[in-house]
Amino acid sequence: MMLDKIINQEKWQVRVAAMIIFILGFAAGALALNAYRTWRGNGVPPGSQDRFEQLVRELQLTDAQQTQVKQIFSDTREQLQTLRKESEPRVKEIRSQADERMQKILTAGQWQKFQQLMNERDNRRRARDSRNDNPPPGEQK
């Protein structure tokens, strides 16, 4: 009888602990999403204003130079985006060929792990690229 009471109490504690963990995870996710939306909302990656201001200070750029530098950065970004789009099909083809070759030499477990690692890398790249699609402060897209 006493053992049943102890077991029931432990089950209750485990359930409460699981609920607390779930609530904390939900809260952390909500906070992270809110921070992300706030950052994406203004279209300026964190710290880019500071970096641009540091560049202005260290190079002692005049107002006219600042405008020209912003235009150069904008033009360069657009050219690089165009180049990426133009070369994307060929890049995908080369990666596909490499994947085929890798799959032939890796075990099933290694191949699965390799795909997971590549997906994580691609997700990081996409996140970085989406941040870079936003113009630096004071620059029009």
BELQUIWO-V590990 format. One record per backbone hydrogen bond with DSSP energy under -0.5 kcal/mol. CO is the residue of the C=O (numbers start at 1). NH is the residue of the N-H. If there is no record, write none. Layout:
# BELQUIWO-V590990
co=CO nh=NH
co=CO nh=NH
This chain:
# BELQUIWO-V590990
co=1 nh=5
co=2 nh=6
co=3 nh=7
co=4 nh=8
co=5 nh=9
co=6 nh=10
co=7 nh=11
co=8 nh=12
co=9 nh=13
co=10 nh=14
co=11 nh=15
co=12 nh=16
co=13 nh=17
co=14 nh=18
co=15 nh=19
co=16 nh=20
co=17 nh=21
co=18 nh=22
co=19 nh=23
co=20 nh=24
co=21 nh=25
co=22 nh=26
co=23 nh=27
co=24 nh=28
co=25 nh=29
co=26 nh=30
co=27 nh=31
co=28 nh=32
co=29 nh=33
co=30 nh=34
co=31 nh=35
co=32 nh=36
co=33 nh=37
co=34 nh=38
co=35 nh=39
co=36 nh=40
co=37 nh=41
co=38 nh=42
co=39 nh=43
co=39 nh=44
co=40 nh=43
co=43 nh=45
co=45 nh=48
co=47 nh=51
co=48 nh=52
co=49 nh=53
co=50 nh=54
co=51 nh=55
co=52 nh=56
co=53 nh=57
co=54 nh=58
co=55 nh=59
co=56 nh=60
co=56 nh=61
co=62 nh=66
co=63 nh=67
co=64 nh=68
co=65 nh=69
co=66 nh=70
co=67 nh=71
co=68 nh=72
co=69 nh=73
co=70 nh=74
co=71 nh=75
co=72 nh=76
co=73 nh=77
co=74 nh=78
co=75 nh=79
co=76 nh=80
co=77 nh=81
co=78 nh=82
co=79 nh=83
co=80 nh=84
co=81 nh=85
co=82 nh=86
co=83 nh=87
co=84 nh=88
co=87 nh=91
co=88 nh=92
co=89 nh=93
co=90 nh=94
co=91 nh=95
co=92 nh=96
co=93 nh=97
co=94 nh=98
co=95 nh=99
co=96 nh=100
co=97 nh=101
co=98 nh=102
co=99 nh=103
co=100 nh=104
co=101 nh=105
co=102 nh=105
co=102 nh=106
co=107 nh=111
co=108 nh=112
co=109 nh=113
co=110 nh=114
co=111 nh=115
co=112 nh=116
co=113 nh=117
co=114 nh=118
co=115 nh=119
co=116 nh=120
co=117 nh=121
co=118 nh=122
co=119 nh=123
co=120 nh=124
co=121 nh=125
co=122 nh=126
co=123 nh=127
co=124 nh=128
co=125 nh=129
co=126 nh=130
co=127 nh=131
co=128 nh=132
co=129 nh=133
co=131 nh=134
co=136 nh=139
